[in-house]
């Protein structure tokens, strides 16, 4: 899907005055997705008495309580409220006819569109894709089974019919589909009219063939909104839209990834309806799906009454994960840039989609900085160092936020390694790039502002110890290659501490690929000179650790350096 495609998923609420102000004099008006713009007003309206003086939509002078007939059949016609959306929503009554019926859906078409943009052949394709098969990762499942398996069951509030309706008509705005939650309330009981059934509206004259894969994916997107409303009607915009985007991927036709890779500083949890918002919430949902439990975890997010970040935190706890949202966000920020699931334990890449390159400023003359930049809450920025020699890389991030930093090492275009770059209690850190220019020729650091609060600023730079290249300083503090590597059952780890004239704090510790501490090997004061220690592949409590890749981290006098260890049992 290209950026000119629009989707309108209106979550049946009174449109805010601020949204009205977006209307231009020209008609039709282009809208991408008003669902979340108007969501808060809908929640308020649904929980109060009827406010008939709210000022829209009018019924064009008509008054009719609306309900579908019992057990409709193909060929049955009745009047539906059809919505004009080019301004405050306005309903008119228009005849629509059931043109197809499956085990789980009715397909209804506004009469003027029959034989024009919707034909019987297209109805047959829509039914087949909804009921039996799809082109994506679940080819033996149709959209109904995919969405109900992944997200939950749709509501059945009024019509005592478990089937849902797809209603096709010619929108008066450049949009593709929407869910109007007032249909879940008795007609006349709320500020807006109701068709009193579970229905999603789709544009018969939209961005493509109504029976093509794009518009079918849109149908899956809007169906997710209907299901999500059933479980958590006041969920935050970015969560609901992200999962609706995931529904398009599950069908087999996700939105094309563009825009967000040029603007990774767009906050994840702030929904504005821009194209970037769709893509980043899609990627977040796909990443969470792949890394944290698949369909059961996604379904738990929909059902979780807590919203936004709190909802994800609760699902992670309930599903037995030790990570919190901030941990996942940091890894996700790095995965968006690296997108290579073969690095480490797979957390730095995607399986289900291929990502384009992300924007990344590059420095290749040294020393760098200090440079002061900013990253918005729940957003990420990147910085690359290229063509360098061993040097210190330092960061000083705002003290009152949560920062998750990741170092990614490259040899040419090929990633060599990636691992967390921990900061201290003041969000400061220094990392010694001991093999810059040998094992790796470029370094990318992901700066993920993982909290929803706190200052945005961070400062970065590089220095040479004592102001000259470290190649001119004997005994630079650094880890030497461990021997043997790979190893079983033990390996010798050597490290140099430079001549500082006195003992200084030193720590040598082993971490797994998720950044969890496995064992502390050294913790105390270290004298200048060459030191060595043997790690026997245990956690220090007599338990052998499993085969895999680990990182040994040397921290000396505030500087860090790491090496990769591989244990083969």
C-alpha positions in Angstrom: 0.0 0.0 0.0 1.4 3.4 -0.9 1.0 6.6 1.0 -1.9 7.8 -1.1 -4.1 5.1 0.3 -6.5 6.3 3.0 -8.4 4.5 5.6 -11.2 5.9 7.7 -12.1 3.9 10.8 -14.6 6.1 12.6 -15.2 4.7 16.1 -18.7 6.1 16.2 -18.3 9.2 18.2 -19.3 12.8 18.1 -16.5 14.5 16.2 -14.5 17.1 18.1 -14.6 20.7 17.1 -10.9 20.5 16.5 -11.5 17.8 14.0 -14.1 19.9 12.3 -11.6 22.7 11.9 -9.5 20.4 9.7 -12.2 20.5 7.0 -11.2 22.4 3.8 -13.5 24.3 1.5 -13.0 21.6 -1.2 -15.1 18.5 -1.2 -14.6 15.6 -0.8 -12.2 16.0 2.1 -9.3 13.6 2.5 -9.2 11.8 5.9 -6.9 9.0 6.8 -8.5 7.6 10.1 -10.8 9.5 12.4 -11.4 6.6 14.7 -9.0 7.7 17.4 -9.5 11.5 16.9 -13.1 11.1 18.1 -12.8 8.2 20.4 -12.7 10.0 23.7 -15.9 11.9 22.9 -17.7 8.6 22.1 -16.8 7.1 25.4 -18.2 10.1 27.2 -21.4 10.2 25.2 -22.0 6.5 25.6 -21.8 6.7 29.4 -24.2 9.6 29.9 -27.8 10.3 29.2 -28.9 11.2 25.7 -27.8 14.7 24.7 -30.0 15.4 21.7 -28.9 19.0 21.6 -25.3 18.0 20.8 -25.7 19.3 17.3 -25.3 16.5 14.8 -25.8 14.4 12.8 -29.1 15.3 11.5 -31.4 12.7 9.9 -32.3 15.1 7.0 -35.7 15.6 8.5 -36.4 11.9 8.8 -37.3 10.0 11.9 -37.0 6.2 11.9 -36.0 3.6 14.5 -33.7 1.2 12.8 -33.3 -2.5 13.2 -32.4 -5.3 10.7 -35.0 -7.9 9.9 -34.7 -11.2 11.6 -32.7 -13.8 9.6 -32.2 -11.8 6.4 -31.7 -13.6 3.2 -29.9 -12.7 0.0 -32.0 -10.3 -1.9 -33.6 -8.7 1.1 -33.6 -4.9 1.1 -34.3 -2.3 3.8 -33.3 1.2 4.6 -30.0 1.9 6.3 -28.5 5.0 7.8 -25.8 6.0 5.3 -23.2 8.4 6.6 -21.9 11.6 5.0 -18.6 12.3 6.6 -17.4 15.5 4.8 -18.1 17.5 7.9 -20.2 16.7 11.0 -21.5 13.2 10.3 -25.0 13.3 8.7 -27.2 10.3 8.1 -29.6 9.8 5.3 -31.8 6.7 4.8 -30.9 4.7 1.6 -32.0 1.3 0.4 -29.4 -1.4 0.7 -29.6 -5.0 -0.3 -28.1 -8.2 1.0 -26.0 -9.5 -1.9 -24.1 -12.3 -0.2 -24.3 -14.5 2.9 -21.7 -16.7 4.5 -21.4 -18.6 7.7 -20.3 -15.5 9.6 -21.1 -12.5 7.5 -23.7 -10.7 5.4 -22.5 -8.6 2.5 -24.8 -5.6 1.9 -24.5 -3.1 -0.9 -26.2 0.3 -1.3 -28.5 -0.1 -4.3 -26.9 2.5 -6.5 -23.5 0.7 -6.3 -24.8 -2.7 -7.5 -23.5 -3.6 -10.9 -21.3 -0.5 -10.9 -18.5 -1.0 -8.4 -19.8 -4.1 -6.8 -20.8 -7.2 -8.8 -21.8 -10.8 -7.9 -18.3 -12.0 -8.9 -16.8 -9.6 -6.4 -19.3 -10.6 -3.7 -18.2 -14.2 -4.2 -14.5 -13.3 -3.7 -15.3 -11.3 -0.6 -17.2 -14.2 0.9 -14.4 -16.7 0.1 -11.8 -14.5 1.6 -13.8 -13.8 4.7 -14.9 -17.4 5.2 -12.3 -19.8 4.0 -8.8 -18.7 2.8 -6.4 -15.8 2.6 -3.0 -15.0 0.9 -1.0 -14.4 4.1 0.6 -16.5 6.9 -2.7 -18.3 7.6 -3.8 -19.5 4.1 -6.4 -22.0 5.3 -8.2 -19.3 7.4 -10.5 -16.5 6.2 -10.6 -13.0 7.7 -13.3 -13.9 10.2 -11.4 -16.8 11.7 -8.1 -14.9 11.6 -9.5 -11.9 13.5 -11.6 -13.9 16.0 -8.7 -16.2 16.7 -6.2 -13.3 17.1 -8.3 -10.7 18.8 -11.5 -12.2 20.2 -15.2 -12.4 19.4 -17.3 -9.5 18.0 -20.1 -8.1 20.1 -23.8 -9.1 19.6 -25.5 -6.3 21.4 -28.9 -5.8 19.7 -29.9 -7.9 16.7 -29.4 -11.4 18.3 -27.5 -12.5 15.2 -23.9 -13.6 15.6 -23.1 -12.7 11.9 -21.6 -9.3 11.1 -22.4 -7.1 8.2 -20.1 -5.6 5.6 -21.9 -2.6 4.1 -20.5 -1.1 0.9 -21.4 2.4 -0.2 -19.8 5.3 -2.0 -18.2 7.5 0.6 -18.1 11.3 0.2 -14.6 11.4 1.6 -11.3 9.8 0.4 -11.3 7.0 2.9 -11.6 3.2 2.8 -13.6 2.0 5.8 -14.8 2.7 9.3 -16.5 1.2 12.3 -19.3 3.3 13.9 -19.8 2.2 17.5 -23.2 4.0 17.8 -24.5 1.0 15.9 -24.0 -0.9 19.2 -26.7 1.2 21.0 -30.5 1.4 20.4 -31.4 3.9 17.7 -32.6 7.1 19.3 -30.8 6.4 22.6 -27.6 8.3 21.7 -26.5 11.5 20.1 -26.1 9.7 16.7 -28.3 7.3 14.8 -27.8 3.5 14.9 -28.3 0.7 12.4 -28.6 -1.6 15.5 -26.3 -4.4 14.3 -22.6 -5.3 14.1 -21.5 -3.6 10.9 -18.3 -2.2 9.3 -18.6 0.3 6.4 -16.4 0.0 3.4 -16.0 2.3 0.5 -17.3 0.9 -2.8 -15.4 3.6 -4.7 -12.2 3.8 -2.6 -8.6 3.0 -3.0 -9.0 -0.2 -5.0 -11.1 -3.1 -6.1 -13.6 -4.0 -3.3 -12.6 -7.6 -3.8 -8.9 -6.9 -4.1 -6.4 -7.8 -1.4 -5.9 -4.2 -0.2 -9.6 -3.6 0.4 -10.0 -7.0 1.9 -7.2 -6.3 4.3 -9.0 -3.0 5.2 -12.0 -5.1 6.0 -9.9 -7.1 8.4 -8.5 -3.9 9.9 -12.0 -2.5 10.5 -13.3 -5.8 11.9 -10.5 -5.7 14.5 -11.9 -2.3 15.6 -15.3 -3.9 16.1 -13.8 -6.7 18.1 -11.6 -4.4 20.2 -14.7 -2.3 21.1 -16.3 -5.4 22.5 -13.5 -5.9 25.0 -12.1 -2.5 25.7 -14.0 0.4 24.2 -11.7 3.1 25.7 -8.4 1.6 24.7 -5.8 4.1 23.6 -5.6 5.0 19.9 -2.1 3.6 19.2 -2.9 0.2 20.6 -6.2 -0.3 18.7 -4.9 1.0 15.4 -1.6 -1.0 15.7 -3.5 -4.2 16.2 -5.9 -3.3 13.3 -2.8 -2.9 11.2 -1.5 -6.3 12.4 -4.9 -7.7 11.2 -3.9 -6.5 7.7 -0.6 -8.4 8.0 -2.3 -11.5 9.2 -4.6 -11.4 6.2 -1.5 -11.1 3.9 -1.6 -7.4 2.7 0.0 -5.1 5.3 0.7 -1.5 4.7 3.9 -0.7 2.9 6.6 0.5 5.4 7.5 4.1 4.6 7.5 7.5 6.3 8.3 6.2 9.8 11.8 5.2 8.8 12.5 8.8 7.9 10.9 10.0 11.2 11.7 7.6 14.0 11.4 10.5 16.5 7.6 10.3 16.2 6.3 9.2 19.6 4.7 5.8 19.6 2.0 6.5 22.1 0.8 9.8 20.7 -1.7 9.1 18.0 -2.2 11.9 15.4 -3.6 9.9 12.5 -0.6 10.6 10.2 0.9 7.9 8.0 3.8 7.6 10.3 1.5 6.7 13.2 0.0 3.8 11.2 3.4 2.3 10.3 5.1 2.6 13.6 2.1 1.1 15.5 2.0 -1.7 12.9 5.7 -2.4 13.5 5.3 -2.3 17.2 2.4 -4.8 17.1 4.2 -7.1 14.7 7.3 -7.0 16.9 5.4 -7.7 20.0 3.5 -10.5 18.2 6.8 -12.1 17.1 8.8 -11.7 20.2 6.3 -12.1 23.0 4.0 -15.0 22.5 2.2 -14.6 19.3 -1.6 -14.8 19.1 -2.3 -15.6 22.8 -0.4 -12.4 23.9 -2.1 -10.3 21.2 -5.5 -11.5 22.3 -4.5 -10.7 25.9 -3.7 -7.1 24.9 -7.2 -6.7 23.4 -8.9 -8.2 26.5 -6.8 -6.3 29.1 -8.8 -3.5 30.7 -5.7 -1.4 31.5 -4.8 0.8 28.6 -1.7 1.9 26.6 1.6 1.2 28.3 0.0 -0.1 31.5 -1.9 -2.6 29.5 1.2 -4.0 27.8 3.0 -4.1 31.2 0.1 -6.1 32.7 0.1 -8.6 29.8 3.8 -9.1 30.0 3.5 -9.9 33.7 0.5 -12.1 33.2 2.2 -14.0 30.4 5.3 -14.7 32.6 7.8 -12.3 31.0 10.3 -10.4 33.1 10.5 -7.5 30.6 8.4 -4.4 31.0 7.3 -2.1 28.2 10.4 0.0 28.5 12.6 -3.0 27.9 10.6 -4.1 24.9 10.7 -0.6 23.5 14.4 -0.4 23.7 14.9 -3.7 21.8 12.2 -2.6 19.3 14.0 0.6 18.5 17.2 -1.3 17.8 15.3 -3.9 15.7 13.8 -1.2 13.5 17.3 -0.2 12.5 19.1 -3.5 12.4 16.3 -5.8 11.3 18.4 -8.9 11.4 17.0 -11.8 13.5 20.2 -13.8 13.1 22.0 -11.4 15.5 22.1 -12.5 19.1 18.9 -14.2 20.3 16.8 -12.8 17.5 15.4 -9.8 19.3 17.0 -7.3 16.8 15.0 -8.1 13.7 11.7 -9.1 12.2 10.7 -12.3 10.5 7.3 -11.3 9.0 8.3 -8.1 7.1 11.4 -6.4 5.6 12.2 -2.9 6.8 13.7 -0.2 4.7 16.8 1.7 6.0 16.2 4.1 8.9 17.6 7.7 8.9 20.9 7.9 10.8 23.3 10.8 11.0 27.0 9.7 10.5 30.2 11.1 12.0 33.5 10.1 10.5 35.9 12.8 11.8 37.1 12.7 15.4 36.7 13.6 18.1 32.9 14.1 17.9 31.0 16.6 20.0 29.8 17.1 22.5 26.6 17.1 20.4 23.3 17.8 22.1 20.2 16.3 20.6 16.7 15.2 21.7 14.5 12.2 21.4 10.8 12.4 22.1 9.2 10.1 24.8 8.5 6.7 23.3 10.6 7.5 20.2 14.1 6.7 19.0 17.0 8.2 17.3 20.2 6.8 15.9 23.8 7.9 15.4 26.6 6.2 13.4 30.4 6.5 13.9 32.4 5.4 10.8 36.0 5.0 9.9 37.4 5.4 13.4 40.0 3.9 15.7 39.7 2.8 19.3 38.1 5.6 21.4 35.7 6.4 24.1 32.1 7.0 23.2 30.1 8.8 25.9 26.5 9.7 26.5 24.7 11.9 29.0 20.9 11.5 28.7 18.3 13.5 30.6 18.2 12.3 34.2 14.4 12.1 34.7 13.5 9.7 31.9 14.1 6.0 31.1 16.6 5.5 28.3 17.3 2.2 26.6 20.5 2.3 24.5 21.7 -0.3 22.1 25.1 -0.6 20.4 25.2 -2.2 17.0 28.5 -3.0 15.4 29.0 -3.4 11.6 31.7 -4.6 9.3 30.8 -2.9 6.0 27.1 -3.4 5.5 27.0 -6.6 7.6 26.1 -6.4 11.3 28.6 -8.1 13.5 27.0 -7.8 16.9 24.4 -5.9 18.9 23.9 -5.6 22.7 22.5 -3.2 25.3 24.5 -0.2 26.3 23.6 0.3 30.0 23.6 3.7 31.6 24.1 4.6 35.3 21.5 6.1 37.7 22.0 9.5 36.1 21.6 8.1 32.6 25.3 8.6 31.8 27.8 6.0 30.3 31.1 5.7 28.5 31.9 2.8 26.2 35.4 2.1 25.0 35.4 1.0 21.3 38.4 -1.1 21.7 38.3 -2.8 18.3 37.0 0.1 16.2 38.7 -0.1 12.8 39.6 -3.8 13.2 36.8 -6.1 14.1 34.2 -3.5 13.1 34.4 -0.4 11.0 31.2 1.4 12.1 29.1 1.7 15.2 25.5 2.7 15.4 23.9 3.6 18.7 20.1 3.6 19.2 18.8 6.1 21.7 15.4 4.9 22.8 13.5 7.3 25.1 11.5 4.5 26.6 9.3 6.4 29.1 6.3 8.5 28.5 7.7 11.3 30.6 10.9 13.1 31.3 13.4 15.3 29.5 14.1 14.7 25.8 17.8 15.8 25.7 20.9 13.8 25.4 24.5 14.6 24.7 27.0 12.4 22.9 30.6 12.6 21.9 33.9 10.8 21.6 37.2 11.3 23.3 40.7 9.7 23.2 42.1 8.9 26.6 44.4 11.7 27.7 43.6 13.5 24.5 45.7 11.4 22.1 44.9 8.3 20.1 44.9 5.2 22.3 47.3 3.4 19.9 49.9 5.7 21.4 49.1 4.7 25.0 50.6 1.4 26.3 48.2 -0.8 28.2 44.9 0.8 27.3 42.0 -0.6 29.4 40.5 -3.2 27.2 39.4 -6.8 27.0 41.6 -9.2 25.0 40.1 -12.1 23.0 39.2 -14.9 25.3 40.8 -18.3 24.7 39.4 -20.7 23.6 36.3 -19.2 21.8 34.0 -21.1 21.2 34.7 -23.0 24.4 33.7 -25.9 26.5 33.8 -26.2 29.5 35.9 -23.1 30.4 37.6 -20.1 28.8 40.3 -17.7 29.9 39.4 -14.0 29.9 42.3 -11.4 29.9 42.0 -7.7 30.3 44.5 -4.7 30.5 44.2 -1.9 33.0 46.3 1.2 32.1 48.7 2.8 34.4 46.7 5.2 36.5 49.1 5.3 39.5 46.6 3.6 41.8 43.9 1.0 42.1 40.6 1.9 40.6 37.1 0.2 40.6 36.9 -2.6 38.1 34.1 -5.0 37.3 34.1 -8.0 34.9 30.7 -9.7 34.4 29.0 -12.1 32.0 25.6 -11.2 30.5 23.2 -13.1 28.3 22.0 -11.7 25.0 19.0 -10.0 26.6 21.3 -8.0 28.9 20.6 -10.1 32.0 23.5 -10.6 34.4 24.7 -14.3 34.4 27.8 -14.0 36.7 30.0 -11.4 38.2 33.6 -12.5 37.8 35.5 -9.5 39.3 34.1 -6.7 41.5 36.6 -4.6 43.4 39.7 -2.4 42.9 42.0 -3.2 40.0 45.7 -2.4 39.8 47.4 -1.4 36.4 48.6 -4.3 34.3 47.5 -7.5 32.6 44.9 -9.6 34.5 43.2 -12.9 33.7 40.4 -15.0 35.0 38.8 -18.3 34.0 35.0 -18.6 33.5 33.8 -22.2 33.9 30.5 -21.6 32.2 28.5 -21.6 35.5 26.4 -18.9 37.2 28.5 -18.9 40.3 25.9 -21.0 42.3 27.1 -24.3 40.9 24.6 -24.3 38.0 26.0 -24.7 34.4 24.5 -22.2 31.9 23.2 -23.4 28.6 24.9 -23.3 25.3 24.7 -20.0 23.5 26.3 -16.6 23.0 27.2 -14.4 25.9 28.9 -11.0 26.4 31.6 -10.3 28.9 31.7 -6.7 30.0 34.6 -4.9 31.5 33.8 -1.7 33.4 36.9 0.3 34.6 36.9 3.8 35.9 33.5 4.5 34.4 34.3 3.1 30.9 32.8 -0.1 29.4 34.0 -2.5 26.8 32.6 -5.9 25.8 33.5 -9.1 23.9 31.3 -12.0 22.7 31.7 -15.5 24.2 30.3 -18.6 22.7 29.7 -21.7 24.9 29.1 -25.0 23.2 27.9 -27.9 25.4 
